[in-house]
């Protein structure tokens, strides 16, 4: 049984853009009316970017099983942001899913990159190569030292402070990503590092993305959390230009897979 959590980061309230009202996608987890009793929800600023933009989390539930779900660590990969914001709505409206669980969501891990439509942060660093892993490479684009970038430090602090059990990081295929990736997995995939294969297979049961082991990139979140810390770390590669599908279609296609990650190792019930 995990001991009491001590949250060291300041709890600063912020407004998060979440859709309200009734939402009924054709398929996937259904967003319904708000329940009479909502789960514990906290909005926290966990750090600030190079250009002083807030890096924000919404923390749902207060259970001992903790999953960290983040998106847009590459600023030109915005599809995951809309998807995890839909997930936050769905979990608030289905608080029974949060029993004995905590879900920490960072919808925009690289706010400067998103503003500038750039894979990199405002220092020109690929944040997904800036973590303290044995395979890290000290070059300018990866940062001259591990966690040299404030955004990477904020992500690392979330993992440590919230005693995270597993991680799901949402990416998407882009022209600025690794050259061979689009040709290798043209429709996207679910990758994993560390002991994440079973979780990846579970998520793949609930969406169209295949499980493909891409290999741990130097200094990546997967290398740090999966290989160094030994926790399941999932990288979801959404298809090229997935943001053009819009939040409703994204949720209908991939929402159930995210719910499966939250409930793992339990099997989620099928929803209309």
C-alpha positions as CSV (number, residue, x, y, z in Angstrom):
1,X,0.0,0.0,0.0
2,X,1.5,3.3,-1.0
3,X,2.2,5.8,1.7
4,X,0.6,9.2,1.9
5,X,1.5,11.5,-1.0
6,X,3.2,14.8,-0.4
7,X,2.5,17.2,-3.2
8,X,5.4,19.6,-3.3
9,X,4.3,21.7,-6.2
10,X,2.2,24.8,-5.6
11,X,-1.5,24.3,-6.1
12,X,-2.4,27.2,-8.3
13,X,-5.9,27.2,-9.8
14,X,-6.2,27.8,-13.5
15,X,-9.0,27.7,-16.1
16,X,-8.9,24.7,-18.4
17,X,-10.8,24.8,-21.7
18,X,-13.1,21.8,-21.4
19,X,-16.3,21.3,-23.4
20,X,-19.5,21.2,-21.3
21,X,-23.0,19.9,-21.9
22,X,-24.1,16.7,-23.6
23,X,-21.7,15.1,-26.1
24,X,-22.7,12.0,-28.0
25,X,-20.1,10.6,-30.4
26,X,-21.0,7.9,-32.8
27,X,-18.8,5.5,-30.9
28,X,-16.2,5.5,-28.1
29,X,-16.7,6.5,-24.5
30,X,-19.8,8.6,-24.2
31,X,-19.8,11.9,-22.4
32,X,-23.1,12.3,-20.5
33,X,-24.6,14.8,-18.1
34,X,-22.6,15.8,-15.0
35,X,-23.0,13.5,-12.0
36,X,-24.4,14.7,-8.7
37,X,-21.1,14.1,-7.0
38,X,-17.9,14.8,-8.9
39,X,-14.5,13.4,-8.1
40,X,-11.7,15.3,-6.4
41,X,-10.3,17.6,-9.1
42,X,-7.3,19.9,-8.6
43,X,-5.8,22.3,-11.2
44,X,-2.1,22.8,-10.6
45,X,0.7,24.8,-12.3
46,X,3.7,22.5,-12.2
47,X,6.2,24.7,-13.8
48,X,6.8,27.4,-16.4
49,X,8.2,27.3,-19.9
50,X,11.3,29.1,-21.2
51,X,9.0,32.0,-22.3
52,X,7.2,31.9,-18.9
53,X,4.0,30.2,-20.0
54,X,2.4,27.9,-17.3
55,X,2.7,24.2,-17.6
56,X,-0.6,23.0,-16.2
57,X,-2.0,19.8,-14.8
58,X,-5.4,18.6,-13.9
59,X,-5.4,16.0,-11.2
60,X,-8.5,13.8,-10.9
61,X,-9.1,11.5,-8.0
62,X,-6.8,10.8,-5.0
63,X,-6.3,7.1,-5.1
64,X,-3.0,5.1,-4.8
65,X,-2.9,3.9,-8.4
66,X,-1.5,6.9,-10.4
67,X,-1.3,7.3,-14.2
68,X,0.3,10.3,-15.9
69,X,-1.1,11.2,-19.3
70,X,0.5,14.1,-21.3
71,X,0.3,15.5,-24.8
72,X,2.2,17.9,-27.0
73,X,5.7,17.5,-25.6
74,X,6.4,18.3,-29.3
75,X,4.6,21.6,-29.9
76,X,3.6,20.8,-33.5
77,X,1.8,17.6,-32.5
78,X,-1.5,19.1,-31.1
79,X,-3.9,16.2,-31.7
80,X,-3.2,14.7,-28.3
81,X,-4.1,17.9,-26.5
82,X,-7.7,17.8,-27.6
83,X,-7.9,14.1,-26.8
84,X,-6.7,14.3,-23.2
85,X,-9.0,17.3,-22.6
86,X,-11.9,15.1,-23.6
87,X,-10.6,12.4,-21.3
88,X,-10.7,14.9,-18.4
89,X,-14.3,15.7,-19.1
90,X,-15.2,12.0,-19.4
91,X,-13.6,11.1,-16.1
92,X,-15.3,13.9,-14.3
93,X,-18.6,12.7,-15.6
94,X,-17.8,9.1,-14.7
95,X,-16.3,9.3,-11.2
96,X,-16.7,5.6,-10.5
97,X,-13.7,5.0,-12.8
98,X,-11.5,7.0,-10.4
99,X,-12.1,4.7,-7.4
100,X,-8.7,4.1,-5.8
101,X,-7.1,5.9,-8.8
102,X,-5.4,9.2,-9.6
103,X,-5.1,10.5,-13.1
104,X,-2.7,13.4,-13.7
105,X,-3.2,15.1,-17.1
106,X,-0.9,17.6,-18.8
107,X,-2.6,18.7,-22.0
108,X,0.2,20.9,-23.2
109,X,3.7,19.8,-22.1
110,X,5.5,22.2,-24.4
111,X,3.4,25.5,-24.5
112,X,6.1,27.6,-26.2
113,X,6.4,25.0,-29.0
114,X,2.7,24.9,-29.4
115,X,2.5,28.7,-29.7
116,X,5.3,28.7,-32.3
117,X,4.1,25.5,-34.1
118,X,7.5,23.9,-33.4
119,X,8.6,20.5,-32.4
120,X,11.2,22.1,-30.1
121,X,10.9,24.4,-27.1
122,X,12.0,28.1,-27.2
123,X,15.6,27.1,-26.6
124,X,15.5,24.9,-29.7
125,X,15.7,21.7,-27.6
126,X,13.7,18.6,-28.3
127,X,12.2,18.0,-24.8
128,X,11.7,14.3,-25.5
129,X,15.5,13.9,-25.6
130,X,16.2,15.9,-22.5
131,X,15.6,13.4,-19.7
132,X,18.2,11.8,-17.5
133,X,18.6,8.4,-19.1
134,X,21.7,6.3,-19.7
135,X,21.4,6.6,-23.4
136,X,21.2,10.5,-23.4
137,X,23.4,12.4,-25.8
138,X,24.7,15.9,-24.9
139,X,24.2,18.0,-28.0
140,X,22.5,21.3,-28.5
141,X,19.3,20.0,-29.8
142,X,18.9,17.5,-26.9
143,X,20.1,20.0,-24.3
144,X,23.6,20.3,-23.0
145,X,22.6,18.5,-19.8
146,X,19.8,16.2,-18.6
147,X,16.7,18.2,-17.6
148,X,18.4,21.5,-18.7
149,X,15.0,22.6,-19.9
150,X,12.2,23.9,-17.5
151,X,9.6,21.9,-19.3
152,X,11.5,18.6,-18.8
153,X,12.1,19.4,-15.2
154,X,8.4,20.0,-14.7
155,X,7.5,16.6,-16.2
156,X,10.1,14.9,-14.1
157,X,8.7,16.5,-11.0
158,X,5.2,15.3,-11.8
159,X,6.5,11.7,-12.1
160,X,8.3,11.9,-8.7
161,X,5.9,14.1,-6.7
162,X,2.8,12.1,-7.6
163,X,4.4,8.7,-7.3
164,X,3.3,7.8,-10.9
165,X,2.8,4.1,-11.7
166,X,2.5,4.3,-15.5
167,X,2.7,7.0,-18.2
168,X,1.0,7.6,-21.5
169,X,2.5,10.2,-23.8
170,X,0.5,11.3,-26.9
171,X,2.4,12.2,-30.0
172,X,1.5,12.3,-33.7
173,X,3.4,11.7,-37.0
174,X,4.7,14.9,-38.5
175,X,7.0,16.0,-41.3
176,X,9.5,17.4,-38.7
177,X,9.8,14.1,-36.7
178,X,12.3,11.3,-37.2
179,X,12.7,10.7,-41.0
180,X,11.9,7.0,-41.1
181,X,8.9,7.1,-38.7
182,X,6.2,8.0,-41.1
183,X,7.3,5.2,-43.6
184,X,7.7,2.7,-40.8
185,X,4.3,3.3,-39.1
186,X,2.3,5.3,-41.7
187,X,-1.0,5.0,-39.8
188,X,0.5,5.5,-36.3
189,X,1.1,3.0,-33.6
190,X,1.3,2.3,-29.8
191,X,5.0,2.0,-28.7
192,X,6.2,1.1,-25.2
193,X,9.3,1.2,-23.1
194,X,10.0,-0.6,-19.9
195,X,7.5,-3.2,-18.7
196,X,4.8,-1.7,-20.9
197,X,4.0,-4.4,-23.4
198,X,0.8,-5.7,-21.7
199,X,-0.5,-2.1,-21.2
200,X,0.2,-1.4,-24.9
201,X,-1.6,-4.5,-26.0
202,X,-4.6,-3.6,-23.8
203,X,-4.8,-0.1,-25.3
204,X,-4.5,-1.5,-28.8
205,X,-7.6,-3.7,-28.2
206,X,-9.6,-0.5,-28.0
207,X,-8.4,1.4,-31.0
208,X,-7.1,1.0,-34.6
209,X,-3.4,1.5,-33.7
210,X,-1.1,-1.5,-33.8
211,X,1.6,-2.2,-31.1
212,X,5.0,-1.5,-32.7
213,X,8.2,-1.5,-30.7
214,X,10.1,1.4,-32.1
215,X,13.1,1.4,-29.7
216,X,14.0,3.8,-26.9
217,X,15.2,7.1,-28.3
218,X,18.2,8.8,-26.5
219,X,17.1,10.8,-23.5
220,X,13.4,10.3,-24.2
221,X,10.7,10.1,-21.6
222,X,10.4,6.4,-22.4
223,X,14.1,5.8,-21.8
224,X,13.9,7.7,-18.5
225,X,10.6,6.4,-17.1
226,X,10.6,3.0,-18.8
227,X,14.2,2.0,-18.7
228,X,15.6,4.0,-15.7
229,X,12.6,4.0,-13.4
230,X,11.2,0.7,-14.6
231,X,7.6,1.7,-15.1
232,X,5.3,1.1,-18.1
233,X,5.7,4.0,-20.4
234,X,3.5,4.2,-23.5
235,X,4.0,6.4,-26.5
236,X,0.9,6.8,-28.7
237,X,1.8,7.9,-32.2
238,X,-1.4,9.3,-33.8
239,X,-1.6,9.5,-37.6
240,X,-0.2,12.3,-39.7
241,X,-2.4,15.5,-39.6
242,X,-4.6,13.8,-36.9
243,X,-5.5,17.3,-35.5
244,X,-7.7,17.9,-38.7
245,X,-10.0,15.1,-37.5
246,X,-11.3,17.4,-34.7
247,X,-11.8,16.5,-31.0
248,X,-15.1,14.5,-31.5
249,X,-13.6,12.1,-34.1
250,X,-10.4,11.8,-32.2
251,X,-12.3,10.9,-29.0
252,X,-14.5,8.4,-30.8
253,X,-11.4,6.6,-32.3
254,X,-9.0,6.7,-29.4
255,X,-10.9,7.6,-26.2
256,X,-11.6,4.1,-25.2
257,X,-7.8,3.3,-25.4
258,X,-7.1,6.1,-22.9
259,X,-9.8,4.9,-20.6
260,X,-8.2,1.4,-20.8
261,X,-4.9,2.9,-19.7
262,X,-6.6,4.6,-16.8
263,X,-8.3,1.4,-15.6
264,X,-5.4,-1.0,-16.3
265,X,-5.1,-3.8,-15.3
266,X,-8.9,-3.8,-15.0
267,X,-10.8,-4.2,-18.3
268,X,-13.0,-1.2,-19.1
269,X,-16.6,-1.8,-19.8
270,X,-17.6,-1.2,-23.4
271,X,-19.4,2.1,-23.9
272,X,-21.6,3.1,-26.9
